[in-house]
Structures are given as structure tokens and as C-alpha cells.
């Protein structure tokens, strides 16, 4: 068994974003390939400090403070060093500047792998200060995983490290999603229009939902927004100002509700417009359930999942009129829309299963460990 320690700033049950889902799938599905995973993370309220999520262990340490989306914890240094000593290798998840500090300060000596989830986009000023440490951190990694060739080719940060990059698309396992009861289906059918667009995600600045709401002015396509986040009140106020009666904000729901709505929706609309959206797990979920997609062309993995005119439509970022036209096309062309959905499911089965992601990642683990063994002092 290969023992792997995953380290990231947030994880279940505190938060439920895309990176958390990727870590979850790696922990769960890699077990079949001989990998035993643990997660170390921060929490504002780490009680209990240790818990089990599905079949893997999670250790939480106290987050002392948070600056610019970066959690800090003094306890993390000691706990990381202890857990790294018991692991065969450490799997970091970028970006999180404190992780770099922990890595260098603890001198843990373990082989390392980094999943590069996103460039740093919003905190450009802080990046000028953090840049030298970040580059040293990336340089110190044995391998860097990137989820799409699109992102690898368009990231300026990654260019100096091309020799150690491996493209491993994110993957999901449908069996880890809940079965939807007939009762739950009936409840949602009563609440929802027969045909609707769905957005799933945390309501953050880069998700482009203000553009989506602007696109709905003067049209009556029903749009269901599943998720909560810092932009929620602002978006509700915008919808109210435009007197939209066709937008339904559901807030954060449990996984059975989410699965039910994914199965019921006509199409997924995903208007993220900045490189902070490196991939879009919601796009994968829509593909898994055979749903067509609308996304923006931003040079990232969103248009590696959603291929324009094959699995859905890709529009320019932050362009409400283009978004409205894409919605009109899908709405008025059900046969084409159904074909896009079937293509999305076929592409998911070919490229985006958790089994495929974990098989490839495990192979990288083995290569790193083999390399570490040959370069260990005293090895002939």
C-alpha cells in the first residue's frame, strides 16, 4: 500500500468546492490501485480534530486567521511534520501560500507531488511578494499535475516547469453520488418548471453570474442557481432590480438534491469568466449525467470538458448577449441539445472517470517513489 498525505487549506465537511471534490475522488478511488490516503486540512472549528469521510481519514487543525483567501495555522506545522513522517509521499494542492511555508519549514524529506488547480488571479499585488517563494516551491516538486492541456499551455506560471508536468484530467465516480429516491424526484418536479437551465457552484466573483442575470433581461428562460457564497445578496439584488421572475436561488443543498436537479435540468449554464475557474467540476457532473453545457472560452479546462458545437456551446467571457444567444439556441433546438448531451456523456466516459484519474495518478506516485529510491543516499 502506498501511503499518501493530501494537504490543502479546506476540505469536507467544512467546505464543498471543486478542489475538495477532486481530493475526495482521489482518496476514495485510488484505494483500488493500492493507495491509502489521508487528508490534513484547516478548520475554523476543528471539533472533532479527526474524522472519517467515506473511507478515508481527515485530520483538521485550527485555522488561526485568514488573509486574502489564505488560511494560516501554527498547529499545522507540527501536525504536518508528524503525518508526513508516516507517509510515503505528500500530495500538495495549489494555490495556498502557507503550504509552501510548511513544506520548507518542516524539512519533511518525503517525495512530493503537486496538483496545480489554478493560477493566482485575484491577488496580483500579493503575488509580487509571494512569487519568489512560489517559484521555489514549484521547483522543489518532483511532479506537477495539471488537469487539462489547455491550462498547461496558457499558464505563464507553469512554463518554467514544463519538464515535470503531467496532464491528468479530473475524474468523477458516479457511484459515489447518491441515488435519488422517487419521493425526492416528486418533490422537485412539483417545485421546478418542466424545462430549466441549471447553475451549480459557489457564488464567487469569477463565476460570471452577474453576466448570466444580465443575459436574462427581456427573456423568460427559467434559471435555477444552486449554491451559496459571497456574491449571493448582490446577485439577488441585481435580479430584483431587473424584475426577473424566472431566476430561482436555492442556496446550498445536499448531494441528493443536487443530483436530482442535475438529472432533471435541460442544460447546465456555467458562465465563469476568469482563469480562477481552471476546470469546472460542475461541468464534469453535467457531462456524467449526459447534459449539454454552456461555458465561456477562457483558455482553461472549461473548454476541455465542454467542446464547442460538440458537447455544448462556448461563448466569449463576460458577454451577456452571447450567453443569451447560446441559451436561445439550446432552448429552441431540443434535438441538437439532446445530441450535445449524448456527446458529453461519451466524452466523460472516455476521459473523465475517477478510475482513469486515479490509475494515472497512481502511476505517477510509483514513478516518483522509484526515482526517490534510486537517488537515496547509499543506493548503488
N, C-alpha and C positions, 0 to 999 in steps of 0.2 A: 504494500500500500504506500503510495506517495502522499506524504502529509503536507498540505498546503495551508498557509495562513493568508487570508484575504484581509486587506487593511483599507478602510475608506471612512470618510467623515460621518456618514449617516447610513442607516440600514433599518430593515424591518425590526420591530413593529413601529418605530418612531416615524419613519418616512417611507413613501411608496413610489419613488420615481423610477425612471428608466434604468439608471445605473444599478439601483437596488435589485431590479428585476433580472438584470444580466448576472449579477453576483449570485442571486438565488438560483438561477438556472445552472450556472457553473458548479455551485455546491451540490445541487441535487443530482444532476445528470452525469457528472464526472465520476460519481461513485461506481457506476457500471464499468468504468475504464480503469479501476484500481486507484482512485484518488479519494483521500479523506480530507475534507475541507472544514476549516473553522473561520469565523469572521471576528475581527476586532474592530469596534466602532465606538463613536462618541454618542452620548445621550445627555440631554439636559436633566433627565431624571432616570438614572441607571438602576432602577429597582424593579425587578431583580438584576443583579450585575451579570448573571449568567442565565441563559435560557436556551431553549431548543426551538428552532424554526424548521418545521417539517422534520427532515432527518439530519440536520447539521447544527452544531453548537455555535452560539453567538455570545461574545463577551462584550459588555458595554462599560466604558469608563466615563467619569463625569466630565462634561463639557464645561470648562470654567468661564469662557466668554467666546463671543463670535464677532469677527470683524470682516466685512466685505465677503460674506458667504463662506468664511473660513473659520471653522471651529477650532479652538485650542484647548488642550488638556494637559496638565502636568502629570497626571497619573498615567497617561498614555505611554510615556517614555519607558517607565518601569514595566508596565504590563506587556508592551510590545516586545521588549528585550526577552522577557520570560517566555512568551509564546513563540517567538522566532527561534529560540534555542531548541524548542521541541518540534519544530517544523523542518521539512526537507528543503522547502523553498518558500519565498514570500512573493505573493501576487499583489502588487500595488494597483490602485485605481486613481488615475489622474483626471482633473486637476484638484490638488489640495496642498497648498504650500507647507502646512505643518507636517505633512507626511515626509517631505524632503528633510526637514529638521530631524525628525525621529530617526529616519534612515541613517543619516550621517552621525548623529549624536550617540546612537546605541552601538554602532560598530558591530552589528549582529553577525556579519560574516556569512550569511546564507546566500545562495544563488537567488537572483531576483528577476521578476517578470513584471512588466507594466502594461496595463490596459489603458491606452490613451483615448479617453472618451470625448474630449473636446479641447479645442484651443481656448485660451483665456481671452474673452471677447470684451466683456463689460469693464473690467478693472484695468484699463490700459495704462493708467498712471502708476498703479501699484506694480504692474508688470515690469516697468522700468527698474524698479527696485528689486523685484523678485527674480528678474531674468537671469542673472549670473548663477544664482542657486539652482534655478530650474534647469538650466543647461548642464550644470554639473550632475544634477540628479538623473536627467535623461541619459547622459553619457555613461553613468555608472550602471545602468540597467544591462542585464545580459540579453534580453529581448524586449521589444516593444510591439504590442498587439494593436492593430488598427482595424476598425470594423468594416471599412469599405475602401476600395481603391480610389474612389472619388476624394475622400478626405485625405488620404495619404498624399495624393498628387497636388492638392490645393492648400495644404498646411505649410506655411513658411517655417513654423517652429520645428516641424519634423524633418525638413530637408537635410540638415547635417547628420541625421541619424538613420538615413535610408538603409544602410547596410545591416542594421539589426532589426528592421521592421518586418513583421509577418502580418498579412491581411487575414483576419479571422472574422467573418461576419457574425453578428449576434444571432442567437437562435432561441426558439421557444419550444417547450414541450406541452402540447395541448392537454396531455393527461394530468398536468399539474393545475389546470384550470377547473373550477367546479362544474359539475353537471347542473343544469338549470332545471328546477322542478316545474311540473305543469302548473302548479299554483303560482309560482313566480312569473312564468310566462303570461298567465292570465291576468295577473295584477298589472303588468306593464302594458299589455295590449289594451287594457281599459284606459290607461293614462296617456298613451302615446298615439300620435296620428299614424295612419297606416303606412305612410311613406315619410321618412325624415333623414336628414343629414346628421351625423354624429361627430362631435369632437371629444377626445379623451386625453386628459393630461392635467398637469399642474398649471394654474393660471398665472404664468410668469410673463415678464416683459417681452421675451423673444418669441413667444408663441404666436404673435400676429393676430390675436383675437379681436383687437380694435379694427383691424382691416376687414376681418370677417363680418363684424357687425355693420361696418360701413357698407359692405357689399350687399347687405340685406335691405338697404333703404329702397323702398318702392317695389319690392318683390315679396312674395309670400311663402317662400320655401321654409318649411319648418326645420329649425336647427336646435339640436339638443346638446348642451355643453355639460359634460360630466367631469367634475373636478373642482377643486378649490385652490386658493392661492392668493398672493399679494395683490393681484390685479382685479380681484372679483368685484369689489364695490364700484371701482372705476368703470368696469365693463357693464355692470348693471345700470349705472347712471347713464352711460352712453346709449344703451338700448332704450332706456326710458325717454331720453331726450329725442331720439329718432322715432318714438312712439311705435316701436316694434312689438307686435303681439305674437310673433312666431318664433321667439327665442325662449328656450326653457333652460334655466340654470338649475342643475340638480345637486350641485355640491359634490362632496366626496361620498362615494357609495362603496359597499363591499364588493368582493370579487364576483359573487354570483349575480348581483345586479349588473355589474359591468359586462360580464359575459353575455347575459341575456340581451342587453342593449346592442352589443356588437353583433350578435346573431340577428337581431331584428332590423337594424338600420339599413337604409337604402345604399348609403356610401359614407365613407369617412372623409371629413374635411380637416386638413392639418396645415394651417397657414403659417407655420414658423418661418421667420424671415431673416434670422441671423445665424451665424455659424455656431452659436451656442447649442443649436439643435444639430448635433453631429450625426444622428441616425433616425431616431423616432421609433421607440418601441411600440407606440400605438399603431404605427403603420404595419409593423410585423403582426400585431394582433389582428388587425383588419384583414391582412393577407391570409392569416391562418384560418379565418372564418370565411374566406372567399368573397371579400368585399372590395369593390373598386375604391380608388383613392384620389383625392385632390391634394397636391402639396406644392411647395414653392421650389424653384430651382435656385439653390444657394451654394452649390458646389460641395455638398456634403452627402452623407449616406441616405438622406431622404429620397433622392432620385437614383439611388442604387436599389432601394426597395421598390419605389414606385417609378416604373419606366413609362415615360410619356407616350401616350397612344397605344400602350400595351396592357398595363395594369391599371391605368387611370390617366389623369391629366396633371401636368406640371405647368405652373404659371409663374410669371415674374414675382419676386417678393414685394410685399407691401403695395400691392396693386389691386384695390377693391374691385375695379371694373373687370379686370381679367379673372378675378376669383368668381365674380357674379356670372360671367360668361361660361366659365367651366362648370359651375353648378347648373346653369341652364342646359348645357349640352347633355350632362348626365340625366337630368330630370326629364328632358324631352326625348331621350333616346334609350329606353329601357333595354332593348336588345343589345345595343353596344355596351351599355353599362354592365349587363349580366356577363358579357364576354370578357370585359376587363376584370371582373371579379373572378371568373374561372381562371384567367391567366395569372392573377395574383396568387391564387391558391397553388397553382402548378409551380410558380417561381418559389413560393415559400417551401414547398416540399423538396425542391431541388437544392436550395441554397441556405435556408434559414431555420433548420431544425436544431433543437438543443443538442441532439445526438451528434450532428455534424460539427457544431461549435465545440463541443466537449472532446470529441475524438481528436480534432486538430489541436486544441489547446493542450491536451494530454501529451500529444506527440512533441509539442514544443517544451513542455515540462521535462520530458525524458531527454531531449537533446541538451537542455541546459544542465541537467544533473550529470549527464555523461561528460559534458565539457568540464564541469567543475571537478569531476573525479580525475580527469586526465591532467588538469592543471594544479591539483592539490599538491602542496609541498611533500616531497618524498616519493611521489608517483614516478615510476620509471616509464 
